[in-house]
């Protein structure tokens, strides 16, 4: 995002960015949970741990992309 001195433009864009980050994290977590639990027959605890890990990584990547 360019810094052009227009603070209202960047403030107005914030909710859209956070929504994108959360959606990206949720989609990644759901995908890896379903993959681990049903395709690879992992235990519930293991699948949840992997989902949390991948969701966090996806949120970090989406955050970096929105602030590029």
C-alpha positions in Angstrom: 0.0 0.0 0.0 1.4 3.4 -1.0 1.7 6.1 1.6 0.0 9.1 0.0 -1.0 10.9 3.2 -4.6 9.9 2.9 -5.2 8.2 6.3 -8.9 7.6 5.7 -8.2 5.4 2.8 -6.0 3.0 4.8 -8.3 3.0 7.8 -11.3 2.1 5.5 -9.3 -0.8 4.0 -8.5 -2.4 7.4 -11.7 -4.4 8.0 -11.5 -5.9 4.5 -7.9 -7.0 5.1 -8.6 -8.6 8.5 -11.6 -10.4 7.0 -9.4 -11.7 4.2 -6.7 -12.9 6.7 -9.3 -14.7 8.9 -11.0 -16.3 5.9 -7.6 -17.5 4.6 -6.7 -19.0 8.0 -10.1 -20.7 8.4 -10.0 -22.2 4.9 -6.4 -23.6 5.5 -7.3 -24.9 8.9 -10.4 -26.6 7.6 -8.6 -28.2 4.6 -5.8 -29.6 6.7 -8.2 -30.9 9.4 -10.3 -32.7 6.8 -7.2 -34.1 5.1 -5.6 -35.3 8.3 -8.7 -36.7 9.9 -10.4 -38.5 7.0 -7.8 -39.0 4.2 -4.9 -39.9 6.5 -6.9 -41.3 9.4 -5.1 -39.2 12.1 -6.4 -38.9 15.6 -8.7 -36.0 16.5 -6.0 -34.3 18.7 -3.4 -34.6 16.0 -5.7 -33.3 13.3 -6.7 -30.3 15.5 -3.1 -29.5 16.2 -2.1 -29.6 12.5 -5.2 -27.5 11.7 -4.2 -24.9 14.3 -0.6 -24.8 13.0 -1.5 -24.5 9.4 -4.2 -21.9 10.2 -1.7 -19.8 12.0 0.8 -20.1 9.2 -1.9 -19.2 6.6 -2.9 -16.1 8.7 0.8 -15.0 8.8 1.2 -15.4 5.1 -2.1 -13.5 4.4 -1.0 -10.7 6.7 2.3 -10.4 4.9 0.6 -10.3 1.6 -1.9 -7.6 2.6 0.9 -5.4 4.0 3.2 -5.7 1.0 
